[in-house]
Amino acid sequence: MSAGGAVWAGAGLLLATAFPAAALDRPESADVAQNYVLFCGGCHGLDGAGVRHRVPALRDTVGRFLRADGGRELLLRFPGVTNSQLSDAGLAAVMNWCVARFGGDDRSAAPAPYTAAEVRAARSEPLLNVRVSRAAFMRRAGVPADEAGEY
């Protein structure tokens, strides 16, 4: 083996030990609420309140998204959703849990539960300008700027 080959082999061994295969598996739980806590609750909060002017609230806004034209799809295209480590099926389950938990009176606006196929399709089209897309949508949905915290 050449010196260059040895370097690449050593680098591969280093990466394999630094990032074991188990770390690449989807670390999701069978408990949907636990997946929310692990993958969403750290930023959005356990109560869905978010962090004013930093992380959008889910509580009292998820339902408005569902009620407004295009909102259901937009919820799936936010970076925290499209980049989640959860599988498509796991993420669909968390999205459905969020609708039930944070959708309020408007949760009935969801025509059907989110599906893994719907999540997979949305992940292929993430938002390119989140703030602009979200602000425009929130205005269309009738959410006042002081409630949305982002625009």
C-alpha positions as CSV (number, residue, x, y, z in Angstrom):
1,M,0.0,0.0,0.0
2,S,1.3,3.4,-0.9
3,A,1.8,6.2,1.7
4,G,-1.2,8.0,0.2
5,G,-3.3,4.8,0.4
6,A,-2.3,4.3,4.0
7,V,-3.4,7.9,4.8
8,W,-6.8,7.4,3.2
9,A,-7.2,4.0,4.9
10,G,-6.3,5.6,8.3
11,A,-8.7,8.4,7.6
12,G,-11.5,5.9,6.9
13,L,-10.7,4.0,10.1
14,L,-10.8,7.3,12.1
15,L,-14.2,8.2,10.6
16,A,-15.6,4.7,11.2
17,T,-14.6,4.8,14.8
18,A,-15.6,8.5,15.3
19,F,-19.0,7.9,13.8
20,P,-20.1,4.3,14.4
21,A,-22.7,2.8,12.2
22,A,-25.3,2.8,15.0
23,A,-25.0,6.6,15.2
24,L,-26.2,6.8,11.5
25,D,-29.4,4.8,12.3
26,R,-32.5,6.8,12.8
27,P,-32.7,7.3,16.6
28,E,-36.4,7.5,16.8
29,S,-38.6,6.0,19.5
30,A,-41.8,4.1,19.0
31,D,-43.4,6.7,21.3
32,V,-44.5,9.7,19.1
33,A,-44.6,12.1,22.1
34,Q,-41.0,11.2,23.0
35,N,-40.0,11.8,19.4
36,Y,-41.5,15.3,19.6
37,V,-39.6,15.9,22.9
38,L,-36.3,14.7,21.4
39,F,-36.5,16.3,17.9
40,C,-38.8,19.3,18.3
41,G,-39.4,20.2,21.9
42,G,-35.9,21.5,22.5
43,C,-36.6,24.5,20.3
44,H,-40.4,24.7,20.1
45,G,-40.9,23.9,23.8
46,L,-42.8,21.1,25.4
47,D,-45.9,23.3,25.3
48,G,-45.3,24.4,21.7
49,A,-44.8,28.0,22.8
50,G,-41.6,28.5,20.9
51,V,-39.2,31.3,21.7
52,R,-40.4,34.8,20.8
53,H,-38.6,36.3,17.7
54,R,-36.5,33.2,17.4
55,V,-38.5,29.9,17.2
56,P,-42.1,30.0,15.9
57,A,-44.8,28.9,18.3
58,L,-46.7,25.8,17.3
59,R,-49.5,26.2,19.8
60,D,-52.3,28.3,18.3
61,T,-50.6,28.6,14.9
62,V,-50.6,25.0,13.6
63,G,-54.4,25.1,13.3
64,R,-54.3,28.4,11.5
65,F,-51.8,26.9,9.0
66,L,-54.1,23.9,8.4
67,R,-57.1,26.2,7.8
68,A,-55.4,28.5,5.3
69,D,-54.8,27.6,1.7
70,G,-51.4,25.9,1.2
71,G,-50.7,25.8,5.0
72,R,-50.7,22.0,5.4
73,E,-48.0,21.7,2.8
74,L,-46.0,24.6,4.1
75,L,-45.8,23.1,7.6
76,L,-43.9,20.2,6.1
77,R,-41.4,22.4,4.2
78,F,-39.9,24.3,7.2
79,P,-36.2,23.4,7.7
80,G,-36.7,21.8,11.1
81,V,-39.2,19.4,9.4
82,T,-37.4,18.7,6.2
83,N,-34.0,18.2,7.9
84,S,-35.3,16.1,10.8
85,Q,-33.5,12.9,11.6
86,L,-36.8,11.1,11.9
87,S,-37.9,8.7,9.2
88,D,-40.6,9.9,6.9
89,A,-43.1,7.7,8.8
90,G,-41.8,8.9,12.2
91,L,-42.0,12.5,11.1
92,A,-45.6,12.0,9.7
93,A,-46.6,10.6,13.1
94,V,-45.0,13.6,14.9
95,M,-46.8,16.0,12.6
96,N,-50.1,14.3,13.3
97,W,-49.3,14.4,17.0
98,C,-48.6,18.2,16.7
99,V,-51.9,18.8,14.9
100,A,-53.8,16.9,17.7
101,R,-51.8,18.6,20.5
102,F,-51.4,22.2,19.2
103,G,-54.0,22.5,16.5
104,G,-56.7,23.8,18.8
105,D,-60.2,24.3,17.4
106,D,-58.7,24.5,13.9
107,R,-57.3,21.0,13.9
108,S,-60.4,19.7,12.2
109,A,-59.2,21.7,9.1
110,A,-56.7,18.9,8.4
111,P,-58.4,16.8,5.7
112,A,-56.4,13.7,6.5
113,P,-53.5,12.6,8.7
114,Y,-50.0,13.3,7.2
115,T,-48.5,10.3,5.5
116,A,-44.9,9.2,5.0
117,A,-45.2,9.8,1.2
118,E,-46.4,13.4,1.8
119,V,-43.4,14.0,4.1
120,R,-41.0,12.5,1.6
121,A,-42.4,14.7,-1.2
122,A,-42.1,17.8,1.0
123,R,-38.5,17.0,1.9
124,S,-37.6,17.1,-1.8
125,E,-38.8,20.8,-1.9
126,P,-37.5,22.6,1.2
127,L,-38.2,26.3,1.6
128,L,-35.4,28.5,0.2
129,N,-36.3,31.7,2.0
130,V,-38.1,30.7,5.2
131,R,-38.6,34.1,6.6
132,V,-40.2,35.6,3.5
133,S,-42.3,32.5,2.8
134,R,-43.5,32.2,6.4
135,A,-44.2,36.0,6.7
136,A,-46.2,36.0,3.5
137,F,-48.2,33.0,4.5
138,M,-48.9,34.3,8.0
139,R,-50.3,37.5,6.6
140,R,-52.5,35.4,4.3
141,A,-53.6,33.3,7.2
142,G,-54.5,36.3,9.3
143,V,-51.9,35.8,12.0
144,P,-50.9,39.2,13.5
145,A,-47.2,39.9,13.4
146,D,-47.0,40.2,17.2
147,E,-48.4,36.7,17.5
148,A,-46.2,35.2,14.8
149,G,-43.0,36.6,16.2
150,E,-41.1,36.4,12.9
151,Y,-42.4,39.2,10.8
